[in-house]
Amino acid sequence: MATTRILEGLGRFYIVLLLGFLYLPIIIMAAMSFNASPFYQLPFEWTTDWYASLWQNDQLIAATWNSIEIAIITTLISTVLGSMASLALYRYEFRGKKVLQALLFPPIAIPWLITGTAMLIFFFGVGIGRGLVAILLGHVALALPYVIVVVSARLQTFAPELEEAARSLGANQWQVTMRVTLPWIMPGVIAGGLFAFAVSFDQFVVSYFLSTPGQTTLPVEIYAAIRKGFTPEINAVSTIIIVVSMALMLLTARFFKFGGEK
Amino acid sequence: MADQLAIGSRRGLRPALPLLLPAYLWLTVAIFLPLSAMAFFSFMTDLPLAGKEWTFTLGNYAAFFSQSLYSTLLFASLRLGLEVTLWCVVIGYPAAYVLAKVLKGRSREAIFLLVILPFWSNGLVRIFSWAMVLREGGILDTALNAVLPFKINIDLMYSYPAVIIGLVHSYVPYMVLTCYLTLQAIDDSLIEAGRSLGASRRQVLWRVIIPLSMPGLIAGAALIFVPVVGSFMEPRILGGRTGTFYGTVIEDQFVAVFNWPLGAALSFILLAVVLIILALAAPVLRRAG
């Protein structure tokens, strides 16, 4: 039994090491956004100048607004359309349902490099071209499968008898959906929406191929800035992004258990 | 299933259509048509835009097979995918095991969330954070020189190991997640039974635990291998000039060289490779349910 305890201790220690590996770079990156030296030199001198100078950077601010707007619109569209599709897949039996469900996986599984370049070619060919509209079209398509998968998972816990009972008591289809089904699956819908927001807000690859100068999102701007050279300003804006997306995921976790534990 | 049919669900595609159409039309316009267009486009000599002349050609694919550069880079990317996946198994599997079988209750939940949390934060930013750590005069360099009595220069930035480190950091939470899910489903009594029948820890590990968690390992490997083979941002930022891979060449065709038909053909070859890999992994995953 002593060996068991030693092994378990080692296991816990290992988890601490892994968390260090996962978080240390991010913490260091964030710390450097509060360091005065423009060349990341130590000793550490506290400053918030880099955050202040972000406000002077019009290009970055414009890209930030684009990112937020696109993420919000993506969330709204993909949550509504995705929840509708999940309901249909849950409620009805028809030929080809398996195919429709299987079609959700290519958008998730195919590398974004391929999806992004394919969208660029197609949108150019049909005259949509590059820009915010193209980015929005792409983001909704990337977010939809996640929403459908998450909402469908929640629907699995819904008893169909409840809908039937409401119907037999005289409720019409719309009333059944809005007053019985939707309240039950709401946690799934909210989690799906948060997923959609995260997919859009953090999306780099697809936005990168679909953006033009002036019509771009925050990650694309950051990539361009990184390739020009590192500045603490990038650290500052990166820190803001990472805090926002981690907060979002913590929020999602409240609505949706990742671990599969019921 | 028959029960459910009788009570809840109804037959027929027609009532389902209004609910399904918007989402699937959107997916068609933004995913499936673009992929088909790319396939079509990869057989053209030039962009069919602005009245430019174009004809059908196999030249873009011939370029892949006649110039060893492209196949060499594809192999480099496949090797990169393999190495990153192996490191993710080595690092992620033990962590998943500890999470599933050693930790209990709330601490398990909290640590599990901590492990997969970075995965949902911005990938670009995380790669950038490694640039902070790995560059010469960076944190790793400074820290080691402060501790060690002799002077050493750690300059991993713009090297192959830097690309590996960044990618493993990006993808190891996937492996922890998938392995955790299968490991957690293994009944503890199976492990105890193995032990009480006289198997050593090692035997239990190799003959009970690893075979039962194989679906998680395969799922994790597929989920990591596929995007890594298509990665271009990570090698660009952390690899510098050594970071030329298949993905970066495709990126170049679209944003620098503007040879879109060649880019489409290269993308399509990558897609074929990816689909083959997913098809190979699929039976194992389906058996796992």
Interface residues (C-beta under 8 A of the other chain):
Chain A: E8 G11 R12 Y14 I15 L18 L19 F21 L22 Y23 L24 P25 I26 I28 M29 M32 Y40 Q41 L42 I77 L81 G82 M84 A85 L87 A88 L89 Y90 R91 Y92 E93 F94 R95 G96 L100 L103 P106 P107 A109 I110 P111 W112 L113 I114 T115 T117 A118 M119 L120 I121 F122 F123 F124 G125 L137 G138 V140 A141 L144 P145 I148 P160 E161 E163 E164 A198 D202 F204 V205 Y208 F209 P219 I222 Y223 I226 R227 F230 I234 N235 S238 I241 I242 S245 M246 L248 M249 L250 T252 A253 F258 G259 G260 E261
Chain B: Q4 L5 I7 G8 S9 R10 R11 G12 L13 P15 A16 L17 L19 L20 P22 A23 Y24 W26 L27 V29 A30 I31 F32 L33 P34 L35 A37 M38 F41 L47 P48 L49 I91 P94 A95 Y97 V98 L99 V102 L103 E109 I111 F112 L113 L114 V115 I116 L117 P118 W120 S121 N122 G123 L124 V125 R126 F128 S129 W130 A131 M132 V133 R135 G137 G138 I139 T142 H169 V172 P173 L177 Y180 L181 Q184 V226 P227 V229 G230 S231 F232 M233 R236 I237 G247 I250 E251 F254 V255 W260 G263 A264 S267 L270 L271 V274 L278
